Amino acid sequence: MAATAQASACCPPPNEAPDLRPIEGPDADEELAALAKAMGHPARVQILRLLVRRSSCVCGDIVDELPLAQSTVSQHLKVLKDSGLIRGEVDGPRVCYCVEPRALRRLKALIGGL
């Protein structure tokens, strides 16, 4: 039970406020390109899908789900975190990762604007 409380601490409830930034124009194009680049590897797509299905996740759990070395998974997690698509919080010796719902909605909106 304590692990669940700790894990949910890094993943607060999603911010449901609408994102009013434009989905077209040079800034939106740059943003879409950066997010697409972050999603540009099948392992990162798998990681994002895994995190969407769970409310939170610990790095070890992600490694167990993928046929990749822990160091490789960590590199992919860093790319996703740097892009803003996921969030990671240090919890002692572990890092808890979760999806950043607002960033995922933004990605969907930018792709929908194509």
PyRosetta script that sets phi, psi and omega in degrees:
from pyrosetta import init, pose_from_sequence

init()
pose = pose_from_sequence("MAATAQASACCPPPNEAPDLRPIEGPDADEELAALAKAMGHPARVQILRLLVRRSSCVCGDIVDELPLAQSTVSQHLKVLKDSGLIRGEVDGPRVCYCVEPRALRRLKALIGGL")
pose.set_psi(1, -40.4)
pose.set_omega(1, -179.6)
pose.set_phi(2, -64.4)
pose.set_psi(2, -36.4)
pose.set_omega(2, 179.5)
pose.set_phi(3, -63.3)
pose.set_psi(3, -37.8)
pose.set_omega(3, 179.3)
pose.set_phi(4, -65.6)
pose.set_psi(4, -42.5)
pose.set_omega(4, 179.4)
pose.set_phi(5, -63.4)
pose.set_psi(5, -40.3)
pose.set_omega(5, 179.0)
pose.set_phi(6, -67.6)
pose.set_psi(6, -42.2)
pose.set_omega(6, -177.7)
pose.set_phi(7, -64.6)
pose.set_psi(7, -38.9)
pose.set_omega(7, -177.7)
pose.set_phi(8, -72.3)
pose.set_psi(8, -16.8)
pose.set_omega(8, 179.8)
pose.set_phi(9, -62.5)
pose.set_psi(9, -33.7)
pose.set_omega(9, -179.2)
pose.set_phi(10, -84.0)
pose.set_psi(10, -10.6)
pose.set_omega(10, -177.5)
pose.set_phi(11, -123.9)
pose.set_psi(11, 76.7)
pose.set_omega(11, 179.4)
pose.set_phi(12, -66.2)
pose.set_psi(12, 167.4)
pose.set_omega(12, 178.8)
pose.set_phi(13, -55.0)
pose.set_psi(13, 145.6)
pose.set_omega(13, -178.4)
pose.set_phi(14, -62.8)
pose.set_psi(14, 145.6)
pose.set_omega(14, 174.3)
pose.set_phi(15, -79.6)
pose.set_psi(15, 113.2)
pose.set_omega(15, -175.3)
pose.set_phi(16, -87.4)
pose.set_psi(16, -1.0)
pose.set_omega(16, -179.3)
pose.set_phi(17, -62.4)
pose.set_psi(17, 138.9)
pose.set_omega(17, 179.7)
pose.set_phi(18, -67.5)
pose.set_psi(18, 148.0)
pose.set_omega(18, 176.7)
pose.set_phi(19, -93.3)
pose.set_psi(19, 111.9)
pose.set_omega(19, -173.4)
pose.set_phi(20, -92.6)
pose.set_psi(20, 6.2)
pose.set_omega(20, 178.2)
pose.set_phi(21, -68.0)
pose.set_psi(21, 148.1)
pose.set_omega(21, -179.0)
pose.set_phi(22, -65.5)
pose.set_psi(22, 150.7)
pose.set_omega(22, 178.0)
pose.set_phi(23, -100.9)
pose.set_psi(23, 4.1)
pose.set_omega(23, 176.2)
pose.set_phi(24, -132.7)
pose.set_psi(24, 158.6)
pose.set_omega(24, 178.8)
pose.set_phi(25, 112.2)
pose.set_psi(25, 170.3)
pose.set_omega(25, -175.4)
pose.set_phi(26, -58.6)
pose.set_psi(26, -41.6)
pose.set_omega(26, -179.7)
pose.set_phi(27, -66.3)
pose.set_psi(27, -42.3)
pose.set_omega(27, 178.5)
pose.set_phi(28, -65.6)
pose.set_psi(28, -37.4)
pose.set_omega(28, 178.2)
pose.set_phi(29, -63.5)
pose.set_psi(29, -42.3)
pose.set_omega(29, 177.9)
pose.set_phi(30, -63.1)
pose.set_psi(30, -43.6)
pose.set_omega(30, -179.4)
pose.set_phi(31, -63.7)
pose.set_psi(31, -45.1)
pose.set_omega(31, 178.4)
pose.set_phi(32, -62.1)
pose.set_psi(32, -41.9)
pose.set_omega(32, 179.5)
pose.set_phi(33, -62.1)
pose.set_psi(33, -42.0)
pose.set_omega(33, 180.0)
pose.set_phi(34, -66.0)
pose.set_psi(34, -42.9)
pose.set_omega(34, 178.9)
pose.set_phi(35, -67.8)
pose.set_psi(35, -39.8)
pose.set_omega(35, 178.2)
pose.set_phi(36, -63.9)
pose.set_psi(36, -38.7)
pose.set_omega(36, 177.8)
pose.set_phi(37, -62.9)
pose.set_psi(37, -41.3)
pose.set_omega(37, 177.9)
pose.set_phi(38, -63.3)
pose.set_psi(38, -32.6)
pose.set_omega(38, 179.8)
pose.set_phi(39, -89.0)
pose.set_psi(39, 4.6)
pose.set_omega(39, -170.7)
pose.set_phi(40, -78.5)
pose.set_psi(40, 22.0)
pose.set_omega(40, 176.2)
pose.set_phi(41, -139.3)
pose.set_psi(41, 135.1)
pose.set_omega(41, -178.3)
pose.set_phi(42, -56.0)
pose.set_psi(42, -33.4)
pose.set_omega(42, 179.1)
pose.set_phi(43, -66.1)
pose.set_psi(43, -37.4)
pose.set_omega(43, 179.3)
pose.set_phi(44, -70.6)
pose.set_psi(44, -34.1)
pose.set_omega(44, 174.6)
pose.set_phi(45, -63.9)
pose.set_psi(45, -43.7)
pose.set_omega(45, 178.2)
pose.set_phi(46, -61.4)
pose.set_psi(46, -43.8)
pose.set_omega(46, 179.4)
pose.set_phi(47, -61.7)
pose.set_psi(47, -45.6)
pose.set_omega(47, -179.4)
pose.set_phi(48, -63.3)
pose.set_psi(48, -43.0)
pose.set_omega(48, 177.2)
pose.set_phi(49, -60.1)
pose.set_psi(49, -42.7)
pose.set_omega(49, 179.5)
pose.set_phi(50, -60.8)
pose.set_psi(50, -45.4)
pose.set_omega(50, -178.5)
pose.set_phi(51, -69.8)
pose.set_psi(51, -31.8)
pose.set_omega(51, 177.5)
pose.set_phi(52, -65.2)
pose.set_psi(52, -37.2)
pose.set_omega(52, -178.8)
pose.set_phi(53, -72.5)
pose.set_psi(53, -20.2)
pose.set_omega(53, -178.5)
pose.set_phi(54, -115.8)
pose.set_psi(54, 156.3)
pose.set_omega(54, 177.2)
pose.set_phi(55, -77.5)
pose.set_psi(55, -27.0)
pose.set_omega(55, 176.4)
pose.set_phi(56, -160.3)
pose.set_psi(56, 169.8)
pose.set_omega(56, -176.0)
pose.set_phi(57, -157.2)
pose.set_psi(57, 147.4)
pose.set_omega(57, 174.9)
pose.set_phi(58, -102.0)
pose.set_psi(58, 146.7)
pose.set_omega(58, -175.6)
pose.set_phi(59, -51.0)
pose.set_psi(59, -41.8)
pose.set_omega(59, 179.9)
pose.set_phi(60, -59.3)
pose.set_psi(60, -36.7)
pose.set_omega(60, 177.8)
pose.set_phi(61, -65.6)
pose.set_psi(61, -38.5)
pose.set_omega(61, 179.1)
pose.set_phi(62, -65.8)
pose.set_psi(62, -43.4)
pose.set_omega(62, 179.2)
pose.set_phi(63, -60.3)
pose.set_psi(63, -39.6)
pose.set_omega(63, 179.7)
pose.set_phi(64, -64.3)
pose.set_psi(64, -25.9)
pose.set_omega(64, -177.1)
pose.set_phi(65, -86.7)
pose.set_psi(65, -17.0)
pose.set_omega(65, -174.8)
pose.set_phi(66, -116.8)
pose.set_psi(66, 148.1)
pose.set_omega(66, 178.8)
pose.set_phi(67, -85.0)
pose.set_psi(67, 47.7)
pose.set_omega(67, -176.5)
pose.set_phi(68, -129.4)
pose.set_psi(68, 155.5)
pose.set_omega(68, 176.2)
pose.set_phi(69, -67.2)
pose.set_psi(69, 154.2)
pose.set_omega(69, -179.5)
pose.set_phi(70, -57.8)
pose.set_psi(70, -39.6)
pose.set_omega(70, -178.8)
pose.set_phi(71, -66.2)
pose.set_psi(71, -35.7)
pose.set_omega(71, 178.1)
pose.set_phi(72, -68.1)
pose.set_psi(72, -44.4)
pose.set_omega(72, 177.4)
pose.set_phi(73, -60.2)
pose.set_psi(73, -42.4)
pose.set_omega(73, 178.8)
pose.set_phi(74, -60.5)
pose.set_psi(74, -39.4)
pose.set_omega(74, 178.0)
pose.set_phi(75, -63.8)
pose.set_psi(75, -42.9)
pose.set_omega(75, 179.0)
pose.set_phi(76, -65.9)
pose.set_psi(76, -39.9)
pose.set_omega(76, 177.5)
pose.set_phi(77, -62.0)
pose.set_psi(77, -38.4)
pose.set_omega(77, 178.7)
pose.set_phi(78, -62.5)
pose.set_psi(78, -43.1)
pose.set_omega(78, 179.2)
pose.set_phi(79, -61.9)
pose.set_psi(79, -45.8)
pose.set_omega(79, 180.0)
pose.set_phi(80, -64.9)
pose.set_psi(80, -39.1)
pose.set_omega(80, 179.4)
pose.set_phi(81, -68.3)
pose.set_psi(81, -43.5)
pose.set_omega(81, 179.3)
pose.set_phi(82, -62.1)
pose.set_psi(82, -29.8)
pose.set_omega(82, 179.5)
pose.set_phi(83, -78.0)
pose.set_psi(83, -16.0)
pose.set_omega(83, -178.3)
pose.set_phi(84, 91.9)
pose.set_psi(84, -0.7)
pose.set_omega(84, -178.5)
pose.set_phi(85, -73.6)
pose.set_psi(85, -26.6)
pose.set_omega(85, 176.4)
pose.set_phi(86, -131.8)
pose.set_psi(86, 166.5)
pose.set_omega(86, 178.2)
pose.set_phi(87, -126.4)
pose.set_psi(87, 147.7)
pose.set_omega(87, 177.8)
pose.set_phi(88, -136.8)
pose.set_psi(88, 134.0)
pose.set_omega(88, 179.8)
pose.set_phi(89, -123.9)
pose.set_psi(89, 134.9)
pose.set_omega(89, 177.3)
pose.set_phi(90, -73.6)
pose.set_psi(90, 130.4)
pose.set_omega(90, 178.6)
pose.set_phi(91, -130.4)
pose.set_psi(91, 82.8)
pose.set_omega(91, -175.0)
pose.set_phi(92, 67.4)
pose.set_psi(92, -126.1)
pose.set_omega(92, -179.5)
pose.set_phi(93, -82.7)
pose.set_psi(93, -3.4)
pose.set_omega(93, -177.0)
pose.set_phi(94, -109.9)
pose.set_psi(94, 163.8)
pose.set_omega(94, 171.7)
pose.set_phi(95, -122.8)
pose.set_psi(95, 127.1)
pose.set_omega(95, 179.0)
pose.set_phi(96, -95.3)
pose.set_psi(96, 125.8)
pose.set_omega(96, 179.7)
pose.set_phi(97, -113.0)
pose.set_psi(97, 147.4)
pose.set_omega(97, 173.6)
pose.set_phi(98, -151.3)
pose.set_psi(98, 162.5)
pose.set_omega(98, 178.6)
pose.set_phi(99, -72.0)
pose.set_psi(99, 146.4)
pose.set_omega(99, 171.9)
pose.set_phi(100, -95.6)
pose.set_psi(100, 97.0)
pose.set_omega(100, -171.8)
pose.set_phi(101, -56.0)
pose.set_psi(101, -38.3)
pose.set_omega(101, -178.6)
pose.set_phi(102, -64.4)
pose.set_psi(102, -39.6)
pose.set_omega(102, 178.4)
pose.set_phi(103, -67.6)
pose.set_psi(103, -38.1)
pose.set_omega(103, 178.1)
pose.set_phi(104, -66.3)
pose.set_psi(104, -40.7)
pose.set_omega(104, 175.7)
pose.set_phi(105, -62.8)
pose.set_psi(105, -39.2)
pose.set_omega(105, 179.2)
pose.set_phi(106, -64.0)
pose.set_psi(106, -44.1)
pose.set_omega(106, 176.8)
pose.set_phi(107, -57.8)
pose.set_psi(107, -45.6)
pose.set_omega(107, 178.9)
pose.set_phi(108, -61.6)
pose.set_psi(108, -42.0)
pose.set_omega(108, -179.6)
pose.set_phi(109, -65.3)
pose.set_psi(109, -42.7)
pose.set_omega(109, -179.9)
pose.set_phi(110, -64.6)
pose.set_psi(110, -40.6)
pose.set_omega(110, 178.0)
pose.set_phi(111, -68.2)
pose.set_psi(111, -39.6)
pose.set_omega(111, 178.2)
pose.set_phi(112, -64.2)
pose.set_psi(112, -22.5)
pose.set_omega(112, -180.0)
pose.set_phi(113, -83.6)
pose.set_psi(113, 0.4)
pose.set_omega(113, -179.9)
pose.set_phi(114, -68.4)
pose.dump_pdb("model.pdb")
